[in-house]
Amino acid sequence: MFKIVAKPTFEAVVKVPMAGEEPGDLRLVFKHKTRKEVDEYFEYVKSSADRDGLVLSQIVEGWKDVDTEFSVEALETVCQNYHGVITAIFDTYLSELNKAREKN
């Protein structure tokens, strides 16, 4: 049966660029947002002075198979250590939301 309201979370693998290595797989649990909420979120992203981990925690609920428990601080550490991770997370998030739209 088709449900008109999407599940509140979904998982996806983010390919994290790693200097001198192949991209690493970061399995994230994302928070689903409606189209309106996504638009509002990216307006917030454009004007926010918040730390990257805090900004990303608005769409990331957790992770799997990572050597540290998920927290905003741990997410911030990932952002500081892997320069391309923020773009990779945004790209994966939007790609997965669009896939969901294509499937429905």
Short mmCIF file of the C-alpha atoms (twelve columns), coordinates in Angstrom:
data_MODEL
# 
_entry.id   MODEL 
# 
loop_
_atom_site.group_PDB 
_atom_site.id 
_atom_site.type_symbol 
_atom_site.label_atom_id 
_atom_site.label_alt_id 
_atom_site.label_comp_id 
_atom_site.label_asym_id 
_atom_site.label_seq_id 
_atom_site.Cartn_x 
_atom_site.Cartn_y 
_atom_site.Cartn_z 
_atom_site.pdbx_PDB_model_num 
ATOM 1   C CA . MET A 1   0.000  0.000  0.000  1 
ATOM 2   C CA . PHE A 2   1.289  3.448  -0.922 1 
ATOM 3   C CA . LYS A 3   1.634  5.790  2.056  1 
ATOM 4   C CA . ILE A 4   1.221  9.511  1.442  1 
ATOM 5   C CA . VAL A 5   3.672  10.417 4.203  1 
ATOM 6   C CA . ALA A 6   7.295  9.324  3.823  1 
ATOM 7   C CA . LYS A 7   9.205  7.478  6.535  1 
ATOM 8   C CA . PRO A 8   10.858 9.931  8.965  1 
ATOM 9   C CA . THR A 9   14.391 8.634  8.290  1 
ATOM 10  C CA . PHE A 10  16.338 6.837  5.588  1 
ATOM 11  C CA . GLU A 11  19.855 5.467  5.212  1 
ATOM 12  C CA . ALA A 12  22.350 6.226  2.471  1 
ATOM 13  C CA . VAL A 13  26.061 5.782  1.878  1 
ATOM 14  C CA . VAL A 14  28.036 8.979  1.363  1 
ATOM 15  C CA . LYS A 15  31.237 8.634  -0.662 1 
ATOM 16  C CA . VAL A 16  33.645 10.793 1.356  1 
ATOM 17  C CA . PRO A 17  36.630 12.169 -0.594 1 
ATOM 18  C CA . MET A 18  39.843 11.188 1.195  1 
ATOM 19  C CA . ALA A 19  43.228 12.717 0.346  1 
ATOM 20  C CA . GLY A 20  45.472 10.215 -1.371 1 
ATOM 21  C CA . GLU A 21  42.933 7.399  -1.081 1 
ATOM 22  C CA . GLU A 22  39.777 6.090  -2.644 1 
ATOM 23  C CA . PRO A 23  36.591 7.676  -1.262 1 
ATOM 24  C CA . GLY A 24  35.445 6.205  2.038  1 
ATOM 25  C CA . ASP A 25  31.917 4.955  2.697  1 
ATOM 26  C CA . LEU A 26  30.064 6.821  5.442  1 
ATOM 27  C CA . ARG A 27  26.646 5.252  6.138  1 
ATOM 28  C CA . LEU A 28  24.354 7.986  7.431  1 
ATOM 29  C CA . VAL A 29  20.839 7.965  8.796  1 
ATOM 30  C CA . PHE A 30  19.174 11.015 7.292  1 
ATOM 31  C CA . LYS A 31  16.078 12.864 8.439  1 
ATOM 32  C CA . HIS A 32  13.424 13.068 5.755  1 
ATOM 33  C CA . LYS A 33  12.142 16.556 5.003  1 
ATOM 34  C CA . THR A 34  9.290  17.708 2.800  1 
ATOM 35  C CA . ARG A 35  10.077 19.813 -0.269 1 
ATOM 36  C CA . LYS A 36  9.162  22.968 1.646  1 
ATOM 37  C CA . GLU A 37  11.324 21.947 4.614  1 
ATOM 38  C CA . VAL A 38  14.280 21.231 2.293  1 
ATOM 39  C CA . ASP A 39  13.939 24.675 0.726  1 
ATOM 40  C CA . GLU A 40  13.816 26.283 4.173  1 
ATOM 41  C CA . TYR A 41  16.781 24.214 5.346  1 
ATOM 42  C CA . PHE A 42  19.004 25.292 2.460  1 
ATOM 43  C CA . GLU A 43  18.029 28.930 3.030  1 
ATOM 44  C CA . TYR A 44  19.202 28.438 6.617  1 
ATOM 45  C CA . VAL A 45  22.429 26.818 5.332  1 
ATOM 46  C CA . LYS A 46  23.183 29.814 3.096  1 
ATOM 47  C CA . SER A 47  22.929 32.332 5.918  1 
ATOM 48  C CA . SER A 48  24.022 30.284 8.927  1 
ATOM 49  C CA . ALA A 49  27.108 31.072 10.962 1 
ATOM 50  C CA . ASP A 50  26.635 27.830 12.928 1 
ATOM 51  C CA . ARG A 51  29.357 25.187 12.994 1 
ATOM 52  C CA . ASP A 52  29.197 22.627 10.192 1 
ATOM 53  C CA . GLY A 53  28.321 19.777 12.531 1 
ATOM 54  C CA . LEU A 54  25.345 21.687 13.895 1 
ATOM 55  C CA . VAL A 55  24.162 22.627 10.403 1 
ATOM 56  C CA . LEU A 56  24.422 19.029 9.196  1 
ATOM 57  C CA . SER A 57  22.706 17.666 12.306 1 
ATOM 58  C CA . GLN A 58  19.503 19.205 10.949 1 
ATOM 59  C CA . ILE A 59  19.478 16.481 8.261  1 
ATOM 60  C CA . VAL A 60  21.688 13.757 9.790  1 
ATOM 61  C CA . GLU A 61  20.291 11.736 12.676 1 
ATOM 62  C CA . GLY A 62  23.066 9.208  13.066 1 
ATOM 63  C CA . TRP A 63  25.546 6.891  11.411 1 
ATOM 64  C CA . LYS A 64  26.475 3.235  11.232 1 
ATOM 65  C CA . ASP A 65  29.824 1.426  11.148 1 
ATOM 66  C CA . VAL A 66  31.837 4.429  12.391 1 
ATOM 67  C CA . ASP A 67  34.510 4.147  15.089 1 
ATOM 68  C CA . THR A 68  32.867 6.836  17.239 1 
ATOM 69  C CA . GLU A 69  29.352 7.270  18.566 1 
ATOM 70  C CA . PHE A 70  27.337 9.850  16.638 1 
ATOM 71  C CA . SER A 71  27.148 13.364 18.078 1 
ATOM 72  C CA . VAL A 72  27.217 16.903 16.731 1 
ATOM 73  C CA . GLU A 73  30.823 17.177 17.937 1 
ATOM 74  C CA . ALA A 74  31.824 13.949 16.166 1 
ATOM 75  C CA . LEU A 75  30.125 15.166 12.984 1 
ATOM 76  C CA . GLU A 76  32.066 18.418 13.307 1 
ATOM 77  C CA . THR A 77  35.293 16.412 13.601 1 
ATOM 78  C CA . VAL A 78  34.479 14.597 10.361 1 
ATOM 79  C CA . CYS A 79  33.858 17.965 8.659  1 
ATOM 80  C CA . GLN A 80  37.185 19.324 9.873  1 
ATOM 81  C CA . ASN A 81  39.137 16.243 8.761  1 
ATOM 82  C CA . TYR A 82  37.580 15.555 5.360  1 
ATOM 83  C CA . HIS A 83  37.306 18.743 3.321  1 
ATOM 84  C CA . GLY A 84  34.822 17.453 0.733  1 
ATOM 85  C CA . VAL A 85  32.457 15.732 3.134  1 
ATOM 86  C CA . ILE A 86  29.926 18.560 3.458  1 
ATOM 87  C CA . THR A 87  29.299 18.725 -0.277 1 
ATOM 88  C CA . ALA A 88  29.206 14.919 -0.448 1 
ATOM 89  C CA . ILE A 89  26.592 14.791 2.326  1 
ATOM 90  C CA . PHE A 90  24.414 17.453 0.694  1 
ATOM 91  C CA . ASP A 91  24.700 15.782 -2.727 1 
ATOM 92  C CA . THR A 92  23.803 12.359 -1.338 1 
ATOM 93  C CA . TYR A 93  20.901 13.731 0.697  1 
ATOM 94  C CA . LEU A 94  19.351 15.524 -2.261 1 
ATOM 95  C CA . SER A 95  20.020 12.614 -4.594 1 
ATOM 96  C CA . GLU A 96  18.259 10.206 -2.237 1 
ATOM 97  C CA . LEU A 97  15.274 12.523 -1.805 1 
ATOM 98  C CA . ASN A 98  14.989 12.806 -5.578 1 
ATOM 99  C CA . LYS A 99  15.228 9.029  -5.969 1 
ATOM 100 C CA . ALA A 100 12.373 8.709  -3.537 1 
ATOM 101 C CA . ARG A 101 10.371 11.141 -5.651 1 
ATOM 102 C CA . GLU A 102 11.196 9.185  -8.821 1 
ATOM 103 C CA . LYS A 103 10.098 5.896  -7.244 1 
ATOM 104 C CA . ASN A 104 6.778  7.331  -6.092 1 
# 
